[in-house]
Amino acid sequence: MTPQAKPAAHVASWAYTESFIPESDAARAARAASLEHHLVPISRGAAQTLTVLARLIQAKAVVEVGTGAGVASLALFAGMDPAGTLTSIDAENDVLQVARTVVKQAGIRPQRQRFIAGRALEVLGKLTDAAYDLVYLDADPLESGEYIEQALRVLRPGGLLIFYHALMGDTVARESNLDDETLVVRETLEAVREMDGLTSVLLPVGDGLLVTVKG
């Protein structure tokens, strides 16, 4: 039996897993654009997890909330069906322009892209019920419950909900941390865990990924 790793070894293993799969040139360009525009992109390990999950379910219709500079968008495209379409929502039009450029330079066909500027909850509310294979959320922690409610509505049975920042910089796991964002995320995770008809796992990848299968 392998002995339990010590905490220091966990840190080394986490760093190793985050850099295990090399990034593509397009992904590196997107990450550089994020830094240039003072945006915090999804981690390398979390991005690769998105690619693997999208590939596993052969996702054709995907929604992304929180576009940023397109790092996660490219990760999703890399795993999606070659004919699949990504609907990506961000409140900041300037940010969407950066992502559009990044995705265009990566050679993604325009027919596969739908970038929408607006308040994400309002946009999600207009999407069709049970029409999407995967919904990825990187949005305001204080509204995480509302985002998840809308995501579950638009997902088809068997679809995947992926919620980033589920560990909130290691604050969620610390019961003594009672700031508003941490409390809301912690309560949201617990609510999802207790919902009937869902199968979930919380992954310590990047800043935490909650992965939930609907139905």
C-alpha positions as CSV (number, residue, x, y, z in Angstrom):
1,M,0.0,0.0,0.0
2,T,1.3,3.4,-1.0
3,P,1.8,5.7,2.1
4,Q,-0.3,8.8,2.2
5,A,1.6,11.8,0.7
6,K,2.7,14.6,3.0
7,P,1.2,18.1,2.3
8,A,4.5,19.4,0.7
9,A,4.3,16.5,-1.7
10,H,0.7,17.5,-2.6
11,V,1.9,20.9,-3.6
12,A,4.6,19.4,-5.9
13,S,2.1,16.9,-7.4
14,W,-0.4,19.7,-8.0
15,A,2.2,21.8,-9.8
16,Y,3.2,18.7,-11.9
17,T,-0.4,18.0,-12.9
18,E,-1.0,21.6,-13.9
19,S,1.9,21.6,-16.4
20,F,1.6,17.9,-17.5
21,I,0.0,18.6,-20.9
22,P,1.9,21.2,-23.0
23,E,-0.2,24.1,-24.2
24,S,-0.8,24.8,-27.9
25,D,0.6,28.0,-29.5
26,A,-3.0,29.3,-29.6
27,A,-3.5,28.7,-25.9
28,R,-0.2,30.4,-25.0
29,A,-1.2,33.4,-27.1
30,A,-4.6,33.6,-25.4
31,R,-2.9,33.4,-22.0
32,A,-0.5,36.2,-23.0
33,A,-3.5,38.3,-24.1
34,S,-5.1,37.7,-20.7
35,L,-2.1,39.0,-18.9
36,E,-1.9,42.0,-21.3
37,H,-5.4,43.0,-20.5
38,H,-5.1,42.3,-16.7
39,L,-7.4,39.2,-16.8
40,V,-6.9,36.1,-14.8
41,P,-7.3,33.0,-17.1
42,I,-8.3,29.5,-16.1
43,S,-5.2,27.4,-15.1
44,R,-3.5,25.1,-17.6
45,G,-4.7,22.0,-15.8
46,A,-8.2,23.2,-15.6
47,A,-8.2,24.2,-19.2
48,Q,-7.1,20.7,-20.2
49,T,-9.8,19.2,-18.0
50,L,-12.4,21.2,-20.0
51,T,-10.9,19.8,-23.2
52,V,-11.1,16.2,-21.9
53,L,-14.7,16.6,-20.6
54,A,-15.9,18.2,-23.8
55,R,-14.3,15.4,-25.8
56,L,-15.8,12.7,-23.5
57,I,-19.4,13.8,-24.2
58,Q,-18.6,14.8,-27.8
59,A,-20.2,18.2,-27.0
60,K,-21.8,20.0,-30.0
61,A,-23.6,22.8,-28.2
62,V,-21.7,24.6,-25.4
63,V,-22.3,27.7,-23.3
64,E,-19.5,29.6,-21.6
65,V,-20.2,32.3,-19.0
66,G,-17.2,34.5,-18.5
67,T,-15.3,34.7,-21.7
68,G,-12.1,36.5,-20.6
69,A,-9.5,36.5,-23.3
70,G,-10.6,33.2,-24.7
71,V,-8.3,30.7,-22.8
72,A,-11.2,28.5,-21.7
73,S,-13.0,29.1,-25.1
74,L,-10.0,27.5,-26.9
75,A,-9.9,24.6,-24.4
76,L,-13.6,23.9,-25.0
77,F,-13.2,24.1,-28.8
78,A,-10.3,21.7,-28.6
79,G,-12.6,19.0,-27.1
80,M,-15.8,19.8,-28.9
81,D,-17.2,18.1,-32.0
82,P,-15.6,19.7,-35.0
83,A,-19.0,21.0,-36.1
84,G,-20.0,22.2,-32.6
85,T,-20.9,25.7,-31.6
86,L,-19.8,27.7,-28.6
87,T,-22.0,30.5,-27.2
88,S,-19.8,32.6,-25.0
89,I,-21.2,35.4,-22.7
90,D,-19.3,38.3,-21.1
91,A,-20.5,41.6,-19.7
92,E,-17.5,43.4,-21.1
93,N,-17.6,44.0,-24.9
94,D,-13.9,45.0,-25.0
95,V,-13.0,41.7,-23.5
96,L,-15.1,39.9,-26.0
97,Q,-13.2,41.6,-28.8
98,V,-10.0,40.2,-27.4
99,A,-11.5,36.7,-27.3
100,R,-12.8,37.1,-30.9
101,T,-9.3,37.9,-32.1
102,V,-7.7,35.1,-30.2
103,V,-10.3,32.5,-31.5
104,K,-9.9,33.9,-35.1
105,Q,-6.1,33.6,-34.9
106,A,-6.6,30.0,-33.7
107,G,-8.4,29.2,-37.0
108,I,-11.8,28.5,-35.5
109,R,-14.5,29.0,-38.2
110,P,-16.9,32.0,-37.6
111,Q,-19.9,29.7,-37.9
112,R,-18.8,27.9,-34.7
113,Q,-18.7,31.1,-32.6
114,R,-21.3,33.1,-30.9
115,F,-20.0,35.8,-28.6
116,I,-22.7,37.8,-26.7
117,A,-22.1,40.9,-24.7
118,G,-24.5,41.3,-21.8
119,R,-25.5,40.4,-18.3
120,A,-25.0,36.7,-18.3
121,L,-28.1,35.8,-16.2
122,E,-30.3,37.7,-18.6
123,V,-28.7,36.1,-21.6
124,L,-28.9,32.6,-20.1
125,G,-32.6,33.2,-19.3
126,K,-33.3,33.6,-23.1
127,L,-31.6,30.3,-24.0
128,T,-33.7,27.2,-24.9
129,D,-34.4,24.6,-22.2
130,A,-32.5,21.3,-22.4
131,A,-30.7,22.4,-25.6
132,Y,-27.0,22.3,-24.6
133,D,-24.5,19.6,-23.9
134,L,-22.1,21.5,-21.6
135,V,-22.3,24.7,-19.7
136,Y,-19.1,26.2,-18.2
137,L,-19.4,28.9,-15.6
138,D,-16.7,31.4,-14.6
139,A,-18.8,34.2,-13.2
140,D,-19.7,36.3,-10.2
141,P,-19.4,34.1,-7.1
142,L,-22.2,36.0,-5.4
143,E,-24.6,34.9,-8.1
144,S,-23.4,31.3,-8.3
145,G,-26.6,29.8,-7.2
146,E,-28.6,31.7,-9.9
147,Y,-26.1,30.7,-12.6
148,I,-26.2,27.1,-11.7
149,E,-30.0,27.1,-11.7
150,Q,-30.1,28.6,-15.2
151,A,-27.3,26.2,-16.4
152,L,-29.2,23.2,-15.2
153,R,-32.3,24.4,-17.1
154,V,-30.6,24.8,-20.4
155,L,-28.6,21.5,-20.1
156,R,-29.9,18.4,-21.8
157,P,-30.2,15.2,-19.7
158,G,-26.7,13.7,-19.5
159,G,-25.2,17.2,-20.1
160,L,-22.3,18.6,-18.0
161,L,-22.2,21.6,-15.8
162,I,-18.7,22.8,-15.0
163,F,-18.3,25.5,-12.3
164,Y,-14.9,27.2,-11.9
165,H,-13.5,28.9,-8.8
166,A,-15.3,26.3,-6.7
167,L,-12.5,26.4,-4.1
168,M,-12.1,30.2,-4.2
169,G,-8.4,30.4,-3.5
170,D,-8.5,27.8,-0.8
171,T,-11.1,29.8,1.2
172,V,-14.1,27.4,0.8
173,A,-12.3,24.6,2.6
174,R,-11.5,26.8,5.5
175,E,-14.6,26.8,7.8
176,S,-13.3,29.9,9.6
177,N,-13.6,31.9,6.4
178,L,-16.9,33.7,6.4
179,D,-16.6,36.4,3.8
180,D,-19.7,36.8,1.5
181,E,-18.3,35.3,-1.6
182,T,-16.9,32.2,0.2
183,L,-20.2,31.7,2.1
184,V,-22.2,31.9,-1.1
185,V,-20.0,29.5,-3.0
186,R,-19.8,27.0,-0.1
187,E,-23.6,27.1,0.2
188,T,-24.0,26.6,-3.6
189,L,-21.7,23.6,-3.6
190,E,-23.7,22.1,-0.7
191,A,-27.0,22.7,-2.5
192,V,-25.8,21.1,-5.7
193,R,-24.5,18.1,-3.7
194,E,-28.0,17.6,-2.2
195,M,-30.0,18.0,-5.4
196,D,-31.8,14.9,-6.7
197,G,-30.9,13.7,-10.2
198,L,-27.3,15.1,-10.2
199,T,-24.0,13.3,-10.1
200,S,-21.2,15.6,-9.0
201,V,-17.5,15.6,-8.2
202,L,-15.3,18.5,-6.8
203,L,-11.9,18.5,-8.4
204,P,-8.9,20.3,-6.9
205,V,-7.7,21.5,-10.3
206,G,-6.7,25.2,-10.8
207,D,-9.0,27.1,-8.5
208,G,-11.4,24.2,-8.2
209,L,-13.8,22.6,-10.7
210,L,-17.3,21.4,-9.7
211,V,-18.3,18.9,-12.4
212,T,-22.0,17.8,-12.4
213,V,-23.9,15.5,-14.7
214,K,-27.5,16.3,-15.1
215,G,-29.9,13.3,-14.9
